Amino acid sequence: MSTETGTAQSTSSLAWARRRASIHRIWSEFRRQRAGLVGLVVLCIAVLVAVLAPLLASSSGLDVTIATGKPIHAPYTDADGTTYLLGTDKQGRSILTLLIWGSRISLLVGFSASIVAMVIGTLIGIASGHFSGWVGGSLSRLTEWFLVIPFLPLALVLSTVLKDRLPQLVVLVVVIGVTSWAS
């Protein structure tokens, strides 16, 4: 009984050692690609800004009724000491505040649409590879159809069909995910 437990533990530890070695190998290969590292740094900064948005900018700066800046103005500091580093929009709100708070929605839509596209593409790809005959062929033709159809008309049709049934943000995630899974 104890030898079986020892074998199971050694097999598990061997599997984890292989996983760690594989992760180390992937990371060392990734570190050699400067463009990949720059992209990772930019993504981490965007995620950090989105997570820390309540600490970086007050949500009251989003309200049009209490905007204190000059409408459509270049970067400046007004009389009460408020600095608008990126200027203001047509309602007098800080563009930097809008950018910080908008990053949350952008990342949410981007990551969610990527997950939707990945799930759809993985399921159809696995099913297409597994099944032969007319099922596999039909799934392959469906994938090819999604690859050649123009993105914009399909997105417009899908958003028109779904806009009354789902919230706007969900419609956006579904439209982007459904139209991009084939690639």
CNS distance restraints for C-alpha pairs under 8 A (distance, minus, plus):
assign (resid   1 and name CA) (resid   5 and name CA) 6.57 0.50 0.50
assign (resid   2 and name CA) (resid   6 and name CA) 6.10 0.50 0.50
assign (resid   3 and name CA) (resid   7 and name CA) 5.99 0.50 0.50
assign (resid   4 and name CA) (resid   8 and name CA) 6.11 0.50 0.50
assign (resid   5 and name CA) (resid   9 and name CA) 6.13 0.50 0.50
assign (resid   6 and name CA) (resid  10 and name CA) 6.06 0.50 0.50
assign (resid   7 and name CA) (resid  11 and name CA) 6.01 0.50 0.50
assign (resid   8 and name CA) (resid  12 and name CA) 6.10 0.50 0.50
assign (resid   9 and name CA) (resid  13 and name CA) 6.05 0.50 0.50
assign (resid  10 and name CA) (resid  14 and name CA) 5.95 0.50 0.50
assign (resid  11 and name CA) (resid  15 and name CA) 6.19 0.50 0.50
assign (resid  12 and name CA) (resid  16 and name CA) 6.28 0.50 0.50
assign (resid  13 and name CA) (resid  17 and name CA) 6.06 0.50 0.50
assign (resid  14 and name CA) (resid  18 and name CA) 6.23 0.50 0.50
assign (resid  15 and name CA) (resid  19 and name CA) 6.24 0.50 0.50
assign (resid  16 and name CA) (resid  20 and name CA) 6.13 0.50 0.50
assign (resid  17 and name CA) (resid  21 and name CA) 6.18 0.50 0.50
assign (resid  18 and name CA) (resid  22 and name CA) 6.06 0.50 0.50
assign (resid  19 and name CA) (resid  23 and name CA) 6.13 0.50 0.50
assign (resid  20 and name CA) (resid  24 and name CA) 6.11 0.50 0.50
assign (resid  21 and name CA) (resid  25 and name CA) 6.11 0.50 0.50
assign (resid  22 and name CA) (resid  26 and name CA) 6.16 0.50 0.50
assign (resid  23 and name CA) (resid  27 and name CA) 6.08 0.50 0.50
assign (resid  24 and name CA) (resid  28 and name CA) 6.11 0.50 0.50
assign (resid  25 and name CA) (resid  29 and name CA) 6.26 0.50 0.50
assign (resid  26 and name CA) (resid  30 and name CA) 6.08 0.50 0.50
assign (resid  27 and name CA) (resid  31 and name CA) 6.07 0.50 0.50
assign (resid  28 and name CA) (resid  32 and name CA) 6.80 0.50 0.50
assign (resid  29 and name CA) (resid  33 and name CA) 7.35 0.50 0.50
assign (resid  30 and name CA) (resid  36 and name CA) 6.93 0.50 0.50
assign (resid  30 and name CA) (resid  37 and name CA) 7.47 0.50 0.50
assign (resid  31 and name CA) (resid  36 and name CA) 7.75 0.50 0.50
assign (resid  31 and name CA) (resid  37 and name CA) 6.54 0.50 0.50
assign (resid  33 and name CA) (resid  37 and name CA) 6.46 0.50 0.50
assign (resid  34 and name CA) (resid  38 and name CA) 6.15 0.50 0.50
assign (resid  35 and name CA) (resid  39 and name CA) 6.13 0.50 0.50
assign (resid  36 and name CA) (resid  40 and name CA) 6.12 0.50 0.50
assign (resid  37 and name CA) (resid  41 and name CA) 6.16 0.50 0.50
assign (resid  38 and name CA) (resid  42 and name CA) 6.20 0.50 0.50
assign (resid  39 and name CA) (resid  43 and name CA) 6.06 0.50 0.50
assign (resid  40 and name CA) (resid  44 and name CA) 6.06 0.50 0.50
assign (resid  41 and name CA) (resid  45 and name CA) 6.15 0.50 0.50
assign (resid  42 and name CA) (resid  46 and name CA) 6.18 0.50 0.50
assign (resid  43 and name CA) (resid  47 and name CA) 6.14 0.50 0.50
assign (resid  44 and name CA) (resid  48 and name CA) 6.01 0.50 0.50
assign (resid  45 and name CA) (resid  49 and name CA) 6.08 0.50 0.50
assign (resid  46 and name CA) (resid  50 and name CA) 6.15 0.50 0.50
assign (resid  46 and name CA) (resid 103 and name CA) 7.03 0.50 0.50
assign (resid  47 and name CA) (resid  51 and name CA) 6.10 0.50 0.50
assign (resid  47 and name CA) (resid 104 and name CA) 7.97 0.50 0.50
assign (resid  47 and name CA) (resid 107 and name CA) 7.43 0.50 0.50
assign (resid  48 and name CA) (resid  52 and name CA) 5.98 0.50 0.50
assign (resid  49 and name CA) (resid  53 and name CA) 5.72 0.50 0.50
assign (resid  49 and name CA) (resid  56 and name CA) 7.73 0.50 0.50
assign (resid  49 and name CA) (resid 100 and name CA) 6.49 0.50 0.50
assign (resid  49 and name CA) (resid 103 and name CA) 7.43 0.50 0.50
assign (resid  50 and name CA) (resid 100 and name CA) 6.51 0.50 0.50
assign (resid  50 and name CA) (resid 101 and name CA) 6.79 0.50 0.50
assign (resid  50 and name CA) (resid 103 and name CA) 5.43 0.50 0.50
assign (resid  50 and name CA) (resid 104 and name CA) 4.77 0.50 0.50
assign (resid  50 and name CA) (resid 107 and name CA) 7.86 0.50 0.50
assign (resid  51 and name CA) (resid 104 and name CA) 7.36 0.50 0.50
assign (resid  52 and name CA) (resid  56 and name CA) 6.18 0.50 0.50
assign (resid  53 and name CA) (resid  57 and name CA) 5.92 0.50 0.50
assign (resid  53 and name CA) (resid  58 and name CA) 7.96 0.50 0.50
assign (resid  53 and name CA) (resid 100 and name CA) 5.95 0.50 0.50
assign (resid  53 and name CA) (resid 101 and name CA) 5.95 0.50 0.50
assign (resid  53 and name CA) (resid 104 and name CA) 7.97 0.50 0.50
assign (resid  54 and name CA) (resid  58 and name CA) 6.04 0.50 0.50
assign (resid  54 and name CA) (resid  59 and name CA) 6.84 0.50 0.50
assign (resid  56 and name CA) (resid 100 and name CA) 7.77 0.50 0.50
assign (resid  57 and name CA) (resid  61 and name CA) 7.50 0.50 0.50
assign (resid  57 and name CA) (resid  97 and name CA) 5.72 0.50 0.50
assign (resid  57 and name CA) (resid 100 and name CA) 7.23 0.50 0.50
assign (resid  57 and name CA) (resid 101 and name CA) 7.85 0.50 0.50
assign (resid  58 and name CA) (resid  97 and name CA) 7.56 0.50 0.50
assign (resid  59 and name CA) (resid  63 and name CA) 7.66 0.50 0.50
assign (resid  59 and name CA) (resid  97 and name CA) 8.00 0.50 0.50
assign (resid  59 and name CA) (resid 101 and name CA) 7.74 0.50 0.50
assign (resid  60 and name CA) (resid  66 and name CA) 7.68 0.50 0.50
assign (resid  61 and name CA) (resid  66 and name CA) 7.59 0.50 0.50
assign (resid  61 and name CA) (resid  67 and name CA) 6.62 0.50 0.50
assign (resid  61 and name CA) (resid  93 and name CA) 6.30 0.50 0.50
assign (resid  61 and name CA) (resid  94 and name CA) 6.92 0.50 0.50
assign (resid  61 and name CA) (resid  97 and name CA) 6.50 0.50 0.50
assign (resid  61 and name CA) (resid  98 and name CA) 7.83 0.50 0.50
assign (resid  62 and name CA) (resid  67 and name CA) 7.84 0.50 0.50
assign (resid  62 and name CA) (resid  93 and name CA) 6.75 0.50 0.50
assign (resid  62 and name CA) (resid  97 and name CA) 7.22 0.50 0.50
assign (resid  62 and name CA) (resid  98 and name CA) 6.56 0.50 0.50
assign (resid  63 and name CA) (resid  67 and name CA) 6.51 0.50 0.50
assign (resid  63 and name CA) (resid  93 and name CA) 7.86 0.50 0.50
assign (resid  64 and name CA) (resid  91 and name CA) 6.22 0.50 0.50
assign (resid  64 and name CA) (resid  92 and name CA) 7.76 0.50 0.50
assign (resid  64 and name CA) (resid  93 and name CA) 7.00 0.50 0.50
assign (resid  67 and name CA) (resid  91 and name CA) 6.76 0.50 0.50
assign (resid  67 and name CA) (resid  92 and name CA) 5.38 0.50 0.50
assign (resid  67 and name CA) (resid  93 and name CA) 5.23 0.50 0.50
assign (resid  68 and name CA) (resid  92 and name CA) 6.06 0.50 0.50
assign (resid  68 and name CA) (resid  93 and name CA) 7.00 0.50 0.50
assign (resid  69 and name CA) (resid  78 and name CA) 7.61 0.50 0.50
assign (resid  69 and name CA) (resid  88 and name CA) 6.54 0.50 0.50
assign (resid  69 and name CA) (resid  91 and name CA) 7.93 0.50 0.50
assign (resid  69 and name CA) (resid  92 and name CA) 4.26 0.50 0.50
assign (resid  69 and name CA) (resid  93 and name CA) 6.02 0.50 0.50
assign (resid  69 and name CA) (resid  94 and name CA) 7.26 0.50 0.50
assign (resid  70 and name CA) (resid  88 and name CA) 6.80 0.50 0.50
assign (resid  70 and name CA) (resid  91 and name CA) 7.86 0.50 0.50
assign (resid  70 and name CA) (resid  92 and name CA) 4.97 0.50 0.50
assign (resid  71 and name CA) (resid  88 and name CA) 6.05 0.50 0.50
assign (resid  71 and name CA) (resid  89 and name CA) 5.79 0.50 0.50
assign (resid  71 and name CA) (resid  90 and name CA) 4.56 0.50 0.50
assign (resid  71 and name CA) (resid  91 and name CA) 5.37 0.50 0.50
assign (resid  71 and name CA) (resid  92 and name CA) 4.19 0.50 0.50
assign (resid  71 and name CA) (resid  93 and name CA) 7.66 0.50 0.50
assign (resid  72 and name CA) (resid  87 and name CA) 7.21 0.50 0.50
assign (resid  72 and name CA) (resid  88 and name CA) 5.19 0.50 0.50
assign (resid  72 and name CA) (resid  89 and name CA) 4.75 0.50 0.50
assign (resid  72 and name CA) (resid  90 and name CA) 4.77 0.50 0.50
assign (resid  72 and name CA) (resid  91 and name CA) 7.52 0.50 0.50
assign (resid  72 and name CA) (resid  92 and name CA) 6.63 0.50 0.50
assign (resid  73 and name CA) (resid  87 and name CA) 5.36 0.50 0.50
assign (resid  73 and name CA) (resid  88 and name CA) 5.27 0.50 0.50
assign (resid  73 and name CA) (resid  89 and name CA) 7.16 0.50 0.50
assign (resid  73 and name CA) (resid  92 and name CA) 7.95 0.50 0.50
assign (resid  74 and name CA) (resid  86 and name CA) 6.88 0.50 0.50
assign (resid  74 and name CA) (resid  87 and name CA) 4.41 0.50 0.50
assign (resid  74 and name CA) (resid  88 and name CA) 6.78 0.50 0.50
assign (resid  75 and name CA) (resid  83 and name CA) 7.65 0.50 0.50
assign (resid  75 and name CA) (resid  84 and name CA) 5.27 0.50 0.50
assign (resid  75 and name CA) (resid  85 and name CA) 5.03 0.50 0.50
assign (resid  75 and name CA) (resid  86 and name CA) 5.08 0.50 0.50
assign (resid  75 and name CA) (resid  87 and name CA) 3.92 0.50 0.50
assign (resid  75 and name CA) (resid  88 and name CA) 7.42 0.50 0.50
assign (resid  76 and name CA) (resid  83 and name CA) 5.95 0.50 0.50
assign (resid  76 and name CA) (resid  84 and name CA) 5.46 0.50 0.50
assign (resid  76 and name CA) (resid  85 and name CA) 6.73 0.50 0.50
assign (resid  76 and name CA) (resid  87 and name CA) 6.62 0.50 0.50
assign (resid  77 and name CA) (resid  81 and name CA) 5.91 0.50 0.50
assign (resid  77 and name CA) (resid  82 and name CA) 5.51 0.50 0.50
assign (resid  77 and name CA) (resid  83 and name CA) 4.21 0.50 0.50
assign (resid  77 and name CA) (resid  84 and name CA) 6.11 0.50 0.50
assign (resid  78 and name CA) (resid  82 and name CA) 5.61 0.50 0.50
assign (resid  78 and name CA) (resid  83 and name CA) 6.60 0.50 0.50
assign (resid  84 and name CA) (resid  88 and name CA) 6.80 0.50 0.50
assign (resid  84 and name CA) (resid  94 and name CA) 5.84 0.50 0.50
assign (resid  84 and name CA) (resid  95 and name CA) 7.63 0.50 0.50
assign (resid  84 and name CA) (resid  96 and name CA) 7.39 0.50 0.50
assign (resid  85 and name CA) (resid  94 and name CA) 7.97 0.50 0.50
assign (resid  85 and name CA) (resid  96 and name CA) 6.76 0.50 0.50
assign (resid  86 and name CA) (resid  94 and name CA) 7.12 0.50 0.50
assign (resid  86 and name CA) (resid  95 and name CA) 5.68 0.50 0.50
assign (resid  86 and name CA) (resid  96 and name CA) 5.68 0.50 0.50
assign (resid  87 and name CA) (resid  94 and name CA) 6.11 0.50 0.50
assign (resid  87 and name CA) (resid  95 and name CA) 5.94 0.50 0.50
assign (resid  87 and name CA) (resid  96 and name CA) 7.68 0.50 0.50
assign (resid  88 and name CA) (resid  92 and name CA) 5.16 0.50 0.50
assign (resid  88 and name CA) (resid  93 and name CA) 5.20 0.50 0.50
assign (resid  88 and name CA) (resid  94 and name CA) 4.64 0.50 0.50
assign (resid  88 and name CA) (resid  95 and name CA) 5.25 0.50 0.50
assign (resid  89 and name CA) (resid  93 and name CA) 5.56 0.50 0.50
assign (resid  89 and name CA) (resid  94 and name CA) 6.67 0.50 0.50
assign (resid  89 and name CA) (resid  95 and name CA) 6.20 0.50 0.50
assign (resid  93 and name CA) (resid  97 and name CA) 7.74 0.50 0.50
assign (resid  93 and name CA) (resid  98 and name CA) 7.69 0.50 0.50
assign (resid  94 and name CA) (resid  98 and name CA) 6.47 0.50 0.50
assign (resid  95 and name CA) (resid  99 and name CA) 6.03 0.50 0.50
assign (resid  96 and name CA) (resid 100 and name CA) 6.13 0.50 0.50
assign (resid  97 and name CA) (resid 101 and name CA) 6.21 0.50 0.50
assign (resid  98 and name CA) (resid 102 and name CA) 5.74 0.50 0.50
assign (resid  99 and name CA) (resid 103 and name CA) 6.17 0.50 0.50
assign (resid 100 and name CA) (resid 104 and name CA) 7.54 0.50 0.50
assign (resid 101 and name CA) (resid 105 and name CA) 7.62 0.50 0.50
assign (resid 102 and name CA) (resid 106 and name CA) 6.31 0.50 0.50
assign (resid 103 and name CA) (resid 107 and name CA) 6.01 0.50 0.50
assign (resid 104 and name CA) (resid 108 and name CA) 6.13 0.50 0.50
assign (resid 105 and name CA) (resid 109 and name CA) 6.10 0.50 0.50
assign (resid 106 and name CA) (resid 110 and name CA) 6.02 0.50 0.50
assign (resid 107 and name CA) (resid 111 and name CA) 5.91 0.50 0.50
assign (resid 108 and name CA) (resid 112 and name CA) 5.90 0.50 0.50
assign (resid 109 and name CA) (resid 113 and name CA) 5.85 0.50 0.50
assign (resid 109 and name CA) (resid 169 and name CA) 7.42 0.50 0.50
assign (resid 109 and name CA) (resid 172 and name CA) 7.31 0.50 0.50
assign (resid 109 and name CA) (resid 173 and name CA) 5.64 0.50 0.50
assign (resid 110 and name CA) (resid 114 and name CA) 6.13 0.50 0.50
assign (resid 110 and name CA) (resid 173 and name CA) 7.65 0.50 0.50
assign (resid 111 and name CA) (resid 115 and name CA) 6.25 0.50 0.50
assign (resid 112 and name CA) (resid 116 and name CA) 6.26 0.50 0.50
assign (resid 112 and name CA) (resid 173 and name CA) 6.26 0.50 0.50
assign (resid 112 and name CA) (resid 177 and name CA) 7.99 0.50 0.50
assign (resid 113 and name CA) (resid 117 and name CA) 6.07 0.50 0.50
assign (resid 113 and name CA) (resid 173 and name CA) 4.75 0.50 0.50
assign (resid 113 and name CA) (resid 174 and name CA) 6.58 0.50 0.50
assign (resid 113 and name CA) (resid 176 and name CA) 5.77 0.50 0.50
assign (resid 113 and name CA) (resid 177 and name CA) 4.49 0.50 0.50
assign (resid 114 and name CA) (resid 118 and name CA) 5.95 0.50 0.50
assign (resid 114 and name CA) (resid 177 and name CA) 6.23 0.50 0.50
assign (resid 115 and name CA) (resid 119 and name CA) 6.09 0.50 0.50
assign (resid 115 and name CA) (resid 177 and name CA) 7.55 0.50 0.50
assign (resid 116 and name CA) (resid 120 and name CA) 6.21 0.50 0.50
assign (resid 116 and name CA) (resid 173 and name CA) 7.75 0.50 0.50
assign (resid 116 and name CA) (resid 174 and name CA) 7.15 0.50 0.50
assign (resid 116 and name CA) (resid 177 and name CA) 5.02 0.50 0.50
assign (resid 116 and name CA) (resid 178 and name CA) 7.25 0.50 0.50
assign (resid 116 and name CA) (resid 181 and name CA) 7.74 0.50 0.50
assign (resid 117 and name CA) (resid 121 and name CA) 5.91 0.50 0.50
assign (resid 117 and name CA) (resid 176 and name CA) 7.82 0.50 0.50
assign (resid 117 and name CA) (resid 177 and name CA) 4.31 0.50 0.50
assign (resid 117 and name CA) (resid 178 and name CA) 6.09 0.50 0.50
assign (resid 117 and name CA) (resid 179 and name CA) 7.90 0.50 0.50
assign (resid 117 and name CA) (resid 180 and name CA) 6.05 0.50 0.50
assign (resid 117 and name CA) (resid 181 and name CA) 4.11 0.50 0.50
assign (resid 117 and name CA) (resid 182 and name CA) 7.83 0.50 0.50
assign (resid 118 and name CA) (resid 122 and name CA) 5.85 0.50 0.50
assign (resid 118 and name CA) (resid 181 and name CA) 6.25 0.50 0.50
assign (resid 119 and name CA) (resid 123 and name CA) 6.08 0.50 0.50
assign (resid 120 and name CA) (resid 124 and name CA) 6.13 0.50 0.50
assign (resid 120 and name CA) (resid 178 and name CA) 7.59 0.50 0.50
assign (resid 120 and name CA) (resid 181 and name CA) 6.19 0.50 0.50
assign (resid 121 and name CA) (resid 125 and name CA) 5.78 0.50 0.50
assign (resid 121 and name CA) (resid 181 and name CA) 5.00 0.50 0.50
assign (resid 121 and name CA) (resid 182 and name CA) 5.96 0.50 0.50
assign (resid 122 and name CA) (resid 126 and name CA) 5.96 0.50 0.50
assign (resid 123 and name CA) (resid 127 and name CA) 6.04 0.50 0.50
assign (resid 124 and name CA) (resid 128 and name CA) 5.84 0.50 0.50
assign (resid 124 and name CA) (resid 139 and name CA) 6.68 0.50 0.50
assign (resid 125 and name CA) (resid 129 and name CA) 6.13 0.50 0.50
assign (resid 125 and name CA) (resid 139 and name CA) 7.94 0.50 0.50
assign (resid 126 and name CA) (resid 130 and name CA) 5.96 0.50 0.50
assign (resid 127 and name CA) (resid 131 and name CA) 5.92 0.50 0.50
assign (resid 127 and name CA) (resid 136 and name CA) 6.94 0.50 0.50
assign (resid 127 and name CA) (resid 139 and name CA) 7.69 0.50 0.50
assign (resid 128 and name CA) (resid 132 and name CA) 7.48 0.50 0.50
assign (resid 128 and name CA) (resid 135 and name CA) 7.17 0.50 0.50
assign (resid 128 and name CA) (resid 136 and name CA) 4.31 0.50 0.50
assign (resid 128 and name CA) (resid 137 and name CA) 7.16 0.50 0.50
assign (resid 128 and name CA) (resid 139 and name CA) 5.44 0.50 0.50
assign (resid 128 and name CA) (resid 140 and name CA) 6.22 0.50 0.50
assign (resid 129 and name CA) (resid 136 and name CA) 6.55 0.50 0.50
assign (resid 130 and name CA) (resid 136 and name CA) 7.29 0.50 0.50
assign (resid 131 and name CA) (resid 135 and name CA) 6.13 0.50 0.50
assign (resid 131 and name CA) (resid 136 and name CA) 4.93 0.50 0.50
assign (resid 132 and name CA) (resid 136 and name CA) 4.84 0.50 0.50
assign (resid 132 and name CA) (resid 137 and name CA) 7.08 0.50 0.50
assign (resid 133 and name CA) (resid 137 and name CA) 6.17 0.50 0.50
assign (resid 134 and name CA) (resid 138 and name CA) 5.78 0.50 0.50
assign (resid 135 and name CA) (resid 139 and name CA) 6.25 0.50 0.50
assign (resid 136 and name CA) (resid 140 and name CA) 6.16 0.50 0.50
assign (resid 137 and name CA) (resid 141 and name CA) 6.17 0.50 0.50
assign (resid 138 and name CA) (resid 142 and name CA) 6.09 0.50 0.50
assign (resid 139 and name CA) (resid 143 and name CA) 6.23 0.50 0.50
assign (resid 140 and name CA) (resid 144 and name CA) 6.25 0.50 0.50
assign (resid 141 and name CA) (resid 145 and name CA) 6.03 0.50 0.50
assign (resid 142 and name CA) (resid 146 and name CA) 6.33 0.50 0.50
assign (resid 143 and name CA) (resid 147 and name CA) 6.28 0.50 0.50
assign (resid 143 and name CA) (resid 182 and name CA) 5.70 0.50 0.50
assign (resid 144 and name CA) (resid 148 and name CA) 6.37 0.50 0.50
assign (resid 144 and name CA) (resid 182 and name CA) 7.75 0.50 0.50
assign (resid 145 and name CA) (resid 149 and name CA) 6.04 0.50 0.50
assign (resid 146 and name CA) (resid 179 and name CA) 7.15 0.50 0.50
assign (resid 146 and name CA) (resid 182 and name CA) 6.07 0.50 0.50
assign (resid 147 and name CA) (resid 182 and name CA) 5.94 0.50 0.50
assign (resid 147 and name CA) (resid 183 and name CA) 6.71 0.50 0.50
assign (resid 149 and name CA) (resid 154 and name CA) 7.54 0.50 0.50
assign (resid 150 and name CA) (resid 154 and name CA) 6.72 0.50 0.50
assign (resid 151 and name CA) (resid 155 and name CA) 6.06 0.50 0.50
assign (resid 151 and name CA) (resid 179 and name CA) 6.42 0.50 0.50
assign (resid 152 and name CA) (resid 156 and name CA) 6.12 0.50 0.50
assign (resid 153 and name CA) (resid 157 and name CA) 6.18 0.50 0.50
assign (resid 154 and name CA) (resid 158 and name CA) 6.10 0.50 0.50
assign (resid 154 and name CA) (resid 179 and name CA) 7.14 0.50 0.50
assign (resid 155 and name CA) (resid 159 and name CA) 6.01 0.50 0.50
assign (resid 155 and name CA) (resid 175 and name CA) 5.74 0.50 0.50
assign (resid 155 and name CA) (resid 176 and name CA) 7.28 0.50 0.50
assign (resid 155 and name CA) (resid 179 and name CA) 6.68 0.50 0.50
assign (resid 156 and name CA) (resid 160 and name CA) 6.07 0.50 0.50
assign (resid 157 and name CA) (resid 161 and name CA) 6.19 0.50 0.50
assign (resid 158 and name CA) (resid 162 and name CA) 6.08 0.50 0.50
assign (resid 158 and name CA) (resid 175 and name CA) 6.19 0.50 0.50
assign (resid 159 and name CA) (resid 163 and name CA) 5.61 0.50 0.50
assign (resid 159 and name CA) (resid 171 and name CA) 6.30 0.50 0.50
assign (resid 159 and name CA) (resid 172 and name CA) 7.34 0.50 0.50
assign (resid 159 and name CA) (resid 175 and name CA) 6.39 0.50 0.50
assign (resid 160 and name CA) (resid 164 and name CA) 7.98 0.50 0.50
assign (resid 162 and name CA) (resid 166 and name CA) 6.15 0.50 0.50
assign (resid 162 and name CA) (resid 171 and name CA) 6.29 0.50 0.50
assign (resid 163 and name CA) (resid 167 and name CA) 7.10 0.50 0.50
assign (resid 163 and name CA) (resid 168 and name CA) 6.54 0.50 0.50
assign (resid 163 and name CA) (resid 171 and name CA) 6.43 0.50 0.50
assign (resid 166 and name CA) (resid 170 and name CA) 6.34 0.50 0.50
assign (resid 166 and name CA) (resid 171 and name CA) 6.09 0.50 0.50
assign (resid 167 and name CA) (resid 171 and name CA) 6.25 0.50 0.50
assign (resid 168 and name CA) (resid 172 and name CA) 6.27 0.50 0.50
assign (resid 169 and name CA) (resid 173 and name CA) 6.37 0.50 0.50
assign (resid 170 and name CA) (resid 174 and name CA) 6.09 0.50 0.50
assign (resid 171 and name CA) (resid 175 and name CA) 5.97 0.50 0.50
assign (resid 172 and name CA) (resid 176 and name CA) 6.17 0.50 0.50
assign (resid 173 and name CA) (resid 177 and name CA) 5.96 0.50 0.50
assign (resid 174 and name CA) (resid 178 and name CA) 5.82 0.50 0.50
assign (resid 175 and name CA) (resid 179 and name CA) 6.04 0.50 0.50
assign (resid 176 and name CA) (resid 180 and name CA) 6.05 0.50 0.50
assign (resid 177 and name CA) (resid 181 and name CA) 6.03 0.50 0.50
